[in-house]
């Protein structure tokens, strides 16, 4: 699967760097591959203020119920936060749905965000992006003259 991670870093004091998963080799050059009956992919992650928008597409041939979670991991790979963003939502075949999740409060540091979707298939759909929250720089005060 190809994951498109166009990210807009609007989170105060944060910068976000997208990563793209490697594409799998084509099964056939002459004919397009037949979609699986049950399949899905996370096609986009967009940070909008203090919310993360997750875009999921059902690329299978049947409607499926999905369950999604945002995981925040530290540089060692430990989960430091997990927030569900969808549960039991039915997505029709070929349809794309957008879900928003509030970002957990995080101290300054580097993190990896994982949007994981269980769609009922043999594997999971997921996308990831790096997030760096920088120390807030205090604004210098300007003396008031009377």
C-alpha positions in Angstrom: 0.0 0.0 0.0 1.1 3.5 -0.6 0.5 6.0 2.2 0.2 9.6 1.3 1.2 11.8 4.3 0.7 15.4 3.4 0.9 17.1 6.7 0.2 20.7 7.8 1.9 21.6 11.1 -0.4 24.1 12.8 0.0 22.7 16.3 1.6 25.5 18.4 5.3 24.9 19.0 5.3 21.7 16.8 6.7 20.6 13.6 5.6 17.6 11.7 7.6 15.6 9.2 5.8 13.1 6.9 7.1 9.6 6.1 5.9 7.6 3.1 5.6 3.8 3.3 7.4 2.0 0.4 5.2 0.9 -2.4 4.7 -2.8 -3.0 5.8 -4.2 -6.4 3.1 -4.4 -9.0 1.5 -7.9 -9.5 1.0 -7.5 -13.2 2.2 -4.9 -15.7 -0.6 -5.3 -18.2 -3.7 -5.6 -16.0 -4.6 -3.6 -12.9 -4.7 -5.7 -9.7 -8.1 -6.9 -8.6 -9.0 -5.4 -5.2 -9.4 -7.7 -2.3 -13.0 -8.1 -0.9 -11.9 -6.5 2.4 -9.1 -3.9 2.2 -8.5 -0.3 3.4 -5.8 2.3 3.7 -5.0 5.5 5.7 -4.4 7.9 2.8 -3.7 11.1 4.7 -2.8 12.6 8.1 -3.2 16.4 8.6 -2.5 18.2 11.8 -5.0 21.1 12.1 -4.4 23.1 15.3 -4.7 20.7 18.2 -6.6 18.1 16.1 -5.3 15.4 13.8 -7.4 14.6 10.8 -7.2 11.0 9.6 -8.4 10.1 6.1 -9.3 6.5 5.6 -10.4 4.9 2.3 -12.1 1.5 1.9 -10.3 0.1 -1.2 -12.0 -3.3 -0.9 -15.1 -4.5 -2.7 -17.4 -4.7 0.3 -18.5 -2.4 3.1 -16.6 -2.9 6.4 -16.9 -1.7 10.0 -13.7 0.0 11.2 -12.0 0.7 14.5 -9.3 3.4 14.6 -6.8 4.6 17.1 -4.1 7.3 17.2 -0.9 6.1 19.0 1.8 8.5 20.1 5.2 6.9 20.6 8.5 8.3 22.1 11.9 7.8 20.3 12.3 4.4 22.1 9.0 3.2 20.6 7.1 3.3 23.9 3.4 4.2 23.6 3.0 7.5 25.6 -0.6 8.1 24.5 -3.4 6.4 22.6 -6.7 8.0 21.6 -9.5 6.2 19.7 -10.9 8.2 16.8 -13.5 5.9 15.3 -15.4 2.8 16.5 -17.9 0.6 14.7 -18.3 3.0 11.8 -19.4 1.3 8.5 -17.5 2.5 5.4 -18.9 1.6 2.0 -16.7 0.1 -0.7 -14.7 2.7 -2.5 -15.7 5.5 0.0 -13.3 7.8 1.9 -14.1 9.0 5.4 -12.4 11.7 7.5 -12.1 11.5 11.3 -10.7 14.1 13.7 -9.0 13.3 17.0 -7.9 15.7 19.7 -4.1 15.6 20.1 -3.1 14.6 23.6 -1.1 17.2 25.6 2.6 16.3 25.2 5.7 17.8 26.7 8.5 19.1 24.4 10.2 16.3 22.6 10.2 14.1 19.5 7.4 11.6 18.9 6.0 9.4 16.1 2.3 9.5 15.5 0.6 6.3 14.2 -3.0 6.2 12.9 -4.0 2.6 13.0 -7.3 1.3 11.5 -8.7 -2.2 12.0 -10.9 -2.9 9.0 -11.5 -6.6 9.3 -8.9 -7.8 6.9 -5.8 -9.9 7.3 -3.7 -6.8 8.1 -4.2 -3.3 9.5 -4.2 0.0 7.7 -1.7 2.5 9.2 0.2 5.7 8.5 2.8 7.4 10.5 4.4 10.9 10.9 7.1 12.4 13.0 6.1 15.2 15.4 8.5 17.5 17.3 7.1 19.7 20.0 9.5 22.5 20.8 10.0 24.3 24.1 7.8 27.4 24.2 9.9 30.5 23.9 8.6 33.2 26.3 7.7 36.4 24.6 9.8 39.3 26.0 7.8 41.8 27.8 7.9 45.4 26.6 8.1 48.0 29.3 5.1 50.4 29.4 6.0 54.1 29.6 3.6 56.4 31.4 
